[in-house]
């Protein structure tokens, strides 16, 4: 049997979050773009219990659009956090291009992914929204702000970075970064799959894993490796929070912290877990995500 890496052993020491009742979703047509699978939790509760909730920040419910990680689906990345988020916000989660039941036509382009965010909001009749992204989702979130500044009201960036290739102009550096991203994504998927197989009774997780092909992961990783927002990330002018996965071996914590420093007046929250903490370290990740989202929500509309 092949020798396990340190990352494998770390994963096996952790426990995957149990899969709760998954909110129902549906296939949605994005006009001129394609079809994707989408879950919309609707407006959060408004009864007396909700009004007394100390965690409730905004008087008017806000919308949070969740963007998932590379090699995952929307639900597979975010299912441990949906219950906490939907008590406070209207939550939208969908499968991005080339992933799960997302749009399959055409090449994988990050600009298209960012425009899909606005297209999803258009279909649902949502004007302004907060974008919360994990890993690949942070890249799409940054671009969504850059391309749709009148729509994005805030950003929550988890386990993300402004760039992946240290020398983006050199083709070999980009190729190496893409290879690292592909290998790491597949390794994370394998670890999560092993843990879910041990802790989950149904086959829901397996269907989520199988819905994204290895070739799609490799193709998307090659594009992501060329991303670099450093020339403009300092222009971000909406409330932003960064969740740092402090034991991350794919996106180094130092790079995540550098992204937080580059964004004016951002807040930071550290999680003592690795890159798959959205599932493998959910008990640690979830409180940080909720605090980060509340921080952004509370600052929307407040003069800078």
C-alpha positions as a Markdown table, in Angstrom:
| # | Residue | x | y | z |
|---|---|---|---|---|
| 1 | Unk | 0.0 | 0.0 | 0.0 |
| 2 | Unk | 1.3 | 3.5 | -0.9 |
| 3 | Unk | 2.8 | 5.4 | 2.0 |
| 4 | Unk | 0.4 | 8.0 | 3.4 |
| 5 | Unk | 1.4 | 11.6 | 3.3 |
| 6 | Unk | 1.3 | 13.8 | 6.4 |
| 7 | Unk | -1.8 | 15.5 | 4.9 |
| 8 | Unk | -3.5 | 12.1 | 4.6 |
| 9 | Unk | -2.7 | 11.2 | 8.2 |
| 10 | Unk | -4.0 | 14.6 | 9.4 |
| 11 | Unk | -7.2 | 14.1 | 7.4 |
| 12 | Unk | -7.8 | 10.7 | 8.9 |
| 13 | Unk | -7.4 | 12.1 | 12.4 |
| 14 | Unk | -10.2 | 14.5 | 11.8 |
| 15 | Unk | -13.9 | 13.8 | 11.4 |
| 16 | Unk | -16.1 | 15.0 | 8.6 |
| 17 | Unk | -19.1 | 17.0 | 9.5 |
| 18 | Unk | -22.3 | 14.9 | 9.4 |
| 19 | Unk | -24.6 | 15.6 | 6.5 |
| 20 | Unk | -27.8 | 17.2 | 7.8 |
| 21 | Unk | -31.0 | 17.6 | 5.8 |
| 22 | Unk | -29.9 | 19.2 | 2.6 |
| 23 | Unk | -32.2 | 22.0 | 1.4 |
| 24 | Unk | -33.9 | 21.2 | -1.9 |
| 25 | Unk | -32.5 | 22.7 | -5.0 |
| 26 | Unk | -33.4 | 23.0 | -8.7 |
| 27 | Unk | -31.8 | 23.5 | -12.1 |
| 28 | Unk | -31.9 | 27.2 | -13.1 |
| 29 | Unk | -31.3 | 28.6 | -16.6 |
| 30 | Unk | -29.0 | 31.6 | -16.7 |
| 31 | Unk | -30.1 | 33.4 | -19.9 |
| 32 | Unk | -27.4 | 33.2 | -22.6 |
| 33 | Unk | -25.0 | 31.3 | -20.3 |
| 34 | Unk | -26.3 | 27.8 | -19.5 |
| 35 | Unk | -27.9 | 25.8 | -16.7 |
| 36 | Unk | -26.7 | 25.2 | -13.1 |
| 37 | Unk | -27.9 | 23.6 | -9.9 |
| 38 | Unk | -29.0 | 26.1 | -7.3 |
| 39 | Unk | -30.2 | 26.1 | -3.7 |
| 40 | Unk | -32.1 | 29.2 | -2.4 |
| 41 | Unk | -32.9 | 29.0 | 1.3 |
| 42 | Unk | -35.3 | 32.0 | 1.1 |
| 43 | Unk | -35.8 | 34.7 | 3.6 |
| 44 | Unk | -34.6 | 33.9 | 7.2 |
| 45 | Unk | -37.1 | 33.5 | 10.0 |
| 46 | Unk | -38.7 | 36.7 | 11.2 |
| 47 | Unk | -40.6 | 35.5 | 14.3 |
| 48 | Unk | -40.0 | 36.5 | 17.9 |
| 49 | Unk | -37.2 | 34.0 | 18.3 |
| 50 | Unk | -35.4 | 35.4 | 15.4 |
| 51 | Unk | -35.8 | 39.0 | 16.6 |
| 52 | Unk | -34.3 | 38.0 | 20.0 |
| 53 | Unk | -31.3 | 36.3 | 18.4 |
| 54 | Unk | -28.2 | 38.0 | 19.6 |
| 55 | Unk | -26.3 | 36.9 | 16.5 |
| 56 | Unk | -28.8 | 38.7 | 14.2 |
| 57 | Unk | -27.0 | 41.7 | 12.8 |
| 58 | Unk | -29.1 | 43.5 | 10.2 |
| 59 | Unk | -32.7 | 44.6 | 10.7 |
| 60 | Unk | -33.3 | 43.8 | 7.0 |
| 61 | Unk | -32.2 | 40.3 | 5.9 |
| 62 | Unk | -29.3 | 40.3 | 3.5 |
| 63 | Unk | -28.4 | 37.8 | 0.8 |
| 64 | Unk | -25.2 | 35.8 | 0.8 |
| 65 | Unk | -24.1 | 34.0 | -2.3 |
| 66 | Unk | -21.7 | 31.1 | -1.5 |
| 67 | Unk | -19.0 | 30.2 | -4.0 |
| 68 | Unk | -17.4 | 26.8 | -3.6 |
| 69 | Unk | -13.8 | 25.4 | -3.8 |
| 70 | Unk | -12.0 | 23.7 | -6.7 |
| 71 | Unk | -13.0 | 20.1 | -7.3 |
| 72 | Unk | -16.1 | 20.4 | -5.1 |
| 73 | Unk | -19.8 | 21.4 | -5.6 |
| 74 | Unk | -21.6 | 24.2 | -3.9 |
| 75 | Unk | -23.3 | 21.9 | -1.3 |
| 76 | Unk | -20.3 | 19.8 | -0.7 |
| 77 | Unk | -18.2 | 22.8 | 0.3 |
| 78 | Unk | -20.8 | 24.6 | 2.3 |
| 79 | Unk | -23.2 | 22.0 | 3.8 |
| 80 | Unk | -21.8 | 22.2 | 7.4 |
| 81 | Unk | -22.4 | 25.9 | 7.5 |
| 82 | Unk | -25.8 | 26.3 | 5.8 |
| 83 | Unk | -27.9 | 25.9 | 8.9 |
| 84 | Unk | -26.0 | 28.6 | 10.8 |
| 85 | Unk | -26.1 | 31.0 | 7.8 |
| 86 | Unk | -29.7 | 30.6 | 6.9 |
| 87 | Unk | -30.9 | 31.6 | 10.3 |
| 88 | Unk | -29.6 | 35.1 | 9.6 |
| 89 | Unk | -29.5 | 35.5 | 5.8 |
| 90 | Unk | -31.0 | 34.5 | 2.6 |
| 91 | Unk | -28.4 | 32.0 | 1.3 |
| 92 | Unk | -27.8 | 31.1 | -2.3 |
| 93 | Unk | -25.4 | 28.3 | -3.2 |
| 94 | Unk | -24.9 | 26.9 | -6.7 |
| 95 | Unk | -22.4 | 24.8 | -8.8 |
| 96 | Unk | -19.9 | 26.9 | -10.7 |
| 97 | Unk | -18.7 | 26.2 | -14.2 |
| 98 | Unk | -17.3 | 22.8 | -15.0 |
| 99 | Unk | -18.2 | 21.6 | -11.4 |
| 100 | Unk | -21.0 | 19.4 | -10.3 |
| 101 | Unk | -24.2 | 20.2 | -12.2 |
| 102 | Unk | -22.8 | 23.6 | -13.2 |
| 103 | Unk | -22.5 | 25.1 | -16.7 |
| 104 | Unk | -20.5 | 22.7 | -18.9 |
| 105 | Unk | -20.4 | 24.6 | -22.3 |
| 106 | Unk | -17.4 | 26.6 | -23.4 |
| 107 | Unk | -13.9 | 27.1 | -21.9 |
| 108 | Unk | -13.4 | 27.7 | -18.2 |
| 109 | Unk | -12.8 | 31.4 | -17.8 |
| 110 | Unk | -12.7 | 33.1 | -14.4 |
| 111 | Unk | -14.4 | 36.3 | -15.8 |
| 112 | Unk | -17.3 | 34.1 | -16.9 |
| 113 | Unk | -17.5 | 32.6 | -13.4 |
| 114 | Unk | -17.6 | 36.1 | -12.0 |
| 115 | Unk | -20.3 | 37.2 | -14.4 |
| 116 | Unk | -22.3 | 34.0 | -13.5 |
| 117 | Unk | -22.6 | 35.4 | -9.9 |
| 118 | Unk | -24.4 | 38.5 | -11.2 |
| 119 | Unk | -26.5 | 36.3 | -13.6 |
| 120 | Unk | -27.7 | 34.1 | -10.7 |
| 121 | Unk | -28.7 | 37.3 | -8.8 |
| 122 | Unk | -30.5 | 38.6 | -11.8 |
| 123 | Unk | -32.5 | 35.4 | -12.2 |
| 124 | Unk | -33.5 | 35.5 | -8.5 |
| 125 | Unk | -34.3 | 39.2 | -8.6 |
| 126 | Unk | -31.5 | 40.2 | -6.2 |
| 127 | Unk | -29.9 | 43.6 | -6.5 |
| 128 | Unk | -27.1 | 43.7 | -4.0 |
| 129 | Unk | -25.5 | 40.7 | -2.2 |
| 130 | Unk | -22.6 | 39.6 | -0.1 |
| 131 | Unk | -20.2 | 37.1 | -1.8 |
| 132 | Unk | -18.6 | 34.4 | 0.5 |
| 133 | Unk | -16.0 | 32.3 | -1.3 |
| 134 | Unk | -13.9 | 29.3 | -0.3 |
| 135 | Unk | -10.5 | 28.8 | -2.0 |
| 136 | Unk | -11.4 | 29.0 | -5.7 |
| 137 | Unk | -14.5 | 30.8 | -4.6 |
| 138 | Unk | -12.4 | 33.6 | -3.2 |
| 139 | Unk | -10.9 | 34.2 | -6.7 |
| 140 | Unk | -14.3 | 34.3 | -8.3 |
| 141 | Unk | -15.5 | 36.6 | -5.4 |
| 142 | Unk | -12.7 | 39.1 | -6.0 |
| 143 | Unk | -13.5 | 39.2 | -9.7 |
| 144 | Unk | -17.2 | 39.5 | -9.1 |
| 145 | Unk | -16.5 | 42.7 | -7.0 |
| 146 | Unk | -14.1 | 44.0 | -9.7 |
| 147 | Unk | -16.6 | 43.4 | -12.6 |
| 148 | Unk | -19.8 | 44.2 | -10.7 |
| 149 | Unk | -19.0 | 46.8 | -8.2 |
| 150 | Unk | -22.6 | 48.1 | -8.1 |
| 151 | Unk | -23.9 | 44.7 | -7.1 |
| 152 | Unk | -21.4 | 43.3 | -4.5 |
| 153 | Unk | -22.1 | 44.8 | -1.1 |
| 154 | Unk | -19.4 | 42.8 | 0.8 |
| 155 | Unk | -16.9 | 40.0 | 0.6 |
| 156 | Unk | -16.1 | 37.0 | 2.9 |
| 157 | Unk | -12.9 | 35.4 | 1.6 |
| 158 | Unk | -12.0 | 32.0 | 3.2 |
| 159 | Unk | -8.7 | 30.1 | 2.5 |
| 160 | Unk | -7.9 | 32.3 | -0.4 |
| 161 | Unk | -5.1 | 34.3 | -2.0 |
| 162 | Unk | -4.5 | 37.1 | -4.5 |
| 163 | Unk | -2.2 | 34.8 | -6.6 |
| 164 | Unk | -0.7 | 31.3 | -6.9 |
| 165 | Unk | 2.3 | 31.6 | -9.2 |
| 166 | Unk | 5.1 | 33.6 | -7.7 |
| 167 | Unk | 6.2 | 34.7 | -11.1 |
| 168 | Unk | 3.0 | 35.0 | -13.1 |
| 169 | Unk | 4.8 | 36.1 | -16.3 |
| 170 | Unk | 6.8 | 32.9 | -16.5 |
| 171 | Unk | 5.0 | 30.0 | -18.1 |
| 172 | Unk | 6.8 | 27.3 | -16.1 |
| 173 | Unk | 5.9 | 29.0 | -12.8 |
| 174 | Unk | 2.2 | 29.0 | -13.8 |
| 175 | Unk | 2.4 | 25.4 | -15.0 |
| 176 | Unk | 3.9 | 24.4 | -11.7 |
| 177 | Unk | 1.2 | 26.3 | -9.7 |
| 178 | Unk | -1.5 | 24.6 | -11.8 |
| 179 | Unk | 0.0 | 21.2 | -11.1 |
| 180 | Unk | 0.2 | 21.8 | -7.4 |
| 181 | Unk | -3.4 | 23.0 | -7.3 |
| 182 | Unk | -4.6 | 19.9 | -9.3 |
| 183 | Unk | -2.7 | 17.4 | -7.1 |
| 184 | Unk | -3.8 | 19.1 | -3.9 |
| 185 | Unk | -7.4 | 19.3 | -4.9 |
| 186 | Unk | -7.5 | 15.6 | -5.8 |
| 187 | Unk | -5.7 | 14.7 | -2.5 |
| 188 | Unk | -8.2 | 16.7 | -0.5 |
| 189 | Unk | -11.1 | 15.1 | -2.3 |
| 190 | Unk | -9.7 | 11.6 | -1.6 |
| 191 | Unk | -9.3 | 12.3 | 2.1 |
| 192 | Unk | -12.8 | 13.8 | 2.5 |
| 193 | Unk | -14.2 | 10.9 | 0.5 |
| 194 | Unk | -12.6 | 8.4 | 2.9 |
| 195 | Unk | -13.9 | 10.2 | 6.0 |
| 196 | Unk | -17.4 | 10.6 | 4.6 |
| 197 | Unk | -17.5 | 7.0 | 3.7 |
| 198 | Unk | -16.8 | 6.2 | 7.4 |
| 199 | Unk | -19.2 | 8.8 | 8.9 |
| 200 | Unk | -22.1 | 9.2 | 6.5 |
| 201 | Unk | -24.8 | 6.6 | 5.9 |
| 202 | Unk | -26.2 | 7.7 | 2.6 |
| 203 | Unk | -24.6 | 8.1 | -0.8 |
| 204 | Unk | -25.2 | 11.8 | -1.1 |
| 205 | Unk | -21.5 | 12.8 | -0.7 |
| 206 | Unk | -20.4 | 10.2 | -3.2 |
| 207 | Unk | -22.7 | 11.6 | -5.8 |
| 208 | Unk | -21.3 | 15.1 | -5.1 |
| 209 | Unk | -17.7 | 13.8 | -5.5 |
| 210 | Unk | -18.4 | 12.0 | -8.8 |
| 211 | Unk | -20.2 | 14.9 | -10.4 |
| 212 | Unk | -16.9 | 16.8 | -11.1 |
| 213 | Unk | -14.4 | 15.0 | -13.4 |
| 214 | Unk | -10.7 | 15.0 | -13.0 |
| 215 | Unk | -10.1 | 16.6 | -16.3 |
| 216 | Unk | -12.4 | 19.5 | -15.3 |
| 217 | Unk | -10.4 | 20.0 | -12.1 |
| 218 | Unk | -7.1 | 20.0 | -14.0 |
| 219 | Unk | -8.4 | 22.5 | -16.6 |
| 220 | Unk | -9.8 | 24.8 | -14.0 |
| 221 | Unk | -6.6 | 24.6 | -11.9 |
| 222 | Unk | -4.5 | 25.6 | -15.0 |
| 223 | Unk | -6.6 | 28.8 | -15.3 |
| 224 | Unk | -6.6 | 29.6 | -11.6 |
| 225 | Unk | -2.8 | 29.4 | -11.6 |
| 226 | Unk | -2.7 | 32.4 | -13.8 |
| 227 | Unk | -4.9 | 34.6 | -11.6 |
| 228 | Unk | -3.3 | 37.6 | -9.9 |
| 229 | Unk | -5.4 | 40.3 | -8.3 |
| 230 | Unk | -2.4 | 42.2 | -6.7 |
| 231 | Unk | -2.6 | 45.1 | -9.1 |
| 232 | Unk | -6.1 | 46.0 | -8.0 |
| 233 | Unk | -7.0 | 44.3 | -4.7 |
| 234 | Unk | -6.2 | 47.4 | -2.8 |
| 235 | Unk | -9.1 | 49.2 | -4.5 |
| 236 | Unk | -11.7 | 47.0 | -2.7 |
| 237 | Unk | -14.1 | 49.4 | -1.1 |
| 238 | Unk | -16.8 | 47.2 | 0.4 |
| 239 | Unk | -16.8 | 45.6 | 3.9 |
| 240 | Unk | -14.5 | 42.5 | 3.7 |
| 241 | Unk | -13.6 | 39.8 | 6.1 |
| 242 | Unk | -10.8 | 37.1 | 5.6 |
| 243 | Unk | -11.0 | 33.7 | 7.2 |
| 244 | Unk | -7.4 | 32.3 | 7.4 |
| 245 | Unk | -6.9 | 28.5 | 7.6 |
| 246 | Unk | -3.8 | 28.7 | 9.7 |
| 247 | Unk | -2.6 | 25.1 | 9.1 |
| 248 | Unk | -3.2 | 25.2 | 5.3 |
| 249 | Unk | -0.6 | 23.5 | 3.2 |
| 250 | Unk | -2.1 | 24.4 | -0.2 |
| 251 | Unk | -2.6 | 28.1 | 0.2 |
| 252 | Unk | 0.0 | 29.2 | 2.8 |
| 253 | Unk | -1.4 | 31.2 | 5.8 |
| 254 | Unk | 1.2 | 33.9 | 5.1 |
| 255 | Unk | -0.3 | 34.4 | 1.7 |
| 256 | Unk | -3.8 | 34.5 | 3.1 |
| 257 | Unk | -2.8 | 37.1 | 5.7 |
| 258 | Unk | -1.1 | 39.1 | 2.9 |
| 259 | Unk | -4.4 | 39.2 | 1.1 |
| 260 | Unk | -6.1 | 40.5 | 4.2 |
| 261 | Unk | -3.5 | 43.2 | 4.7 |
| 262 | Unk | -3.9 | 44.3 | 1.1 |
| 263 | Unk | -7.6 | 44.9 | 1.4 |
| 264 | Unk | -8.4 | 48.2 | 3.2 |
| 265 | Unk | -10.0 | 47.9 | 6.6 |
| 266 | Unk | -10.7 | 44.1 | 6.2 |
| 267 | Unk | -11.1 | 42.0 | 9.4 |
| 268 | Unk | -9.4 | 38.6 | 9.9 |
| 269 | Unk | -10.4 | 35.4 | 11.6 |
| 270 | Unk | -8.0 | 32.5 | 12.1 |
| 271 | Unk | -9.0 | 28.8 | 12.1 |
| 272 | Unk | -6.5 | 26.2 | 13.4 |
| 273 | Unk | -7.2 | 23.8 | 10.6 |
| 274 | Unk | -6.1 | 23.0 | 7.1 |
| 275 | Unk | -7.4 | 23.7 | 3.6 |
| 276 | Unk | -10.3 | 21.3 | 3.9 |
| 277 | Unk | -11.6 | 22.8 | 7.1 |
| 278 | Unk | -14.9 | 23.7 | 5.6 |
| 279 | Unk | -15.7 | 19.9 | 5.9 |
| 280 | Unk | -12.9 | 18.3 | 8.0 |
| 281 | Unk | -12.7 | 21.1 | 10.5 |
| 282 | Unk | -16.2 | 22.3 | 10.4 |
| 283 | Unk | -16.6 | 22.7 | 14.1 |
| 284 | Unk | -13.7 | 25.2 | 14.1 |
| 285 | Unk | -14.4 | 26.8 | 10.7 |
| 286 | Unk | -18.1 | 27.4 | 11.2 |
| 287 | Unk | -17.9 | 29.9 | 14.1 |
| 288 | Unk | -15.2 | 31.9 | 12.2 |
| 289 | Unk | -17.3 | 32.0 | 9.1 |
| 290 | Unk | -20.4 | 33.2 | 11.0 |
| 291 | Unk | -18.3 | 35.9 | 12.8 |
| 292 | Unk | -16.7 | 37.0 | 9.5 |
| 293 | Unk | -20.1 | 37.2 | 7.8 |
| 294 | Unk | -21.6 | 39.1 | 10.7 |
| 295 | Unk | -18.7 | 41.6 | 10.6 |
| 296 | Unk | -19.3 | 42.3 | 6.9 |
| 297 | Unk | -23.1 | 42.4 | 7.3 |
| 298 | Unk | -22.9 | 44.9 | 10.2 |
| 299 | Unk | -20.7 | 47.3 | 8.1 |
| 300 | Unk | -22.8 | 47.4 | 5.0 |
| 301 | Unk | -24.1 | 50.9 | 4.5 |
| 302 | Unk | -21.9 | 52.4 | 7.3 |
| 303 | Unk | -19.8 | 55.3 | 6.0 |
| 304 | Unk | -16.2 | 54.3 | 5.6 |
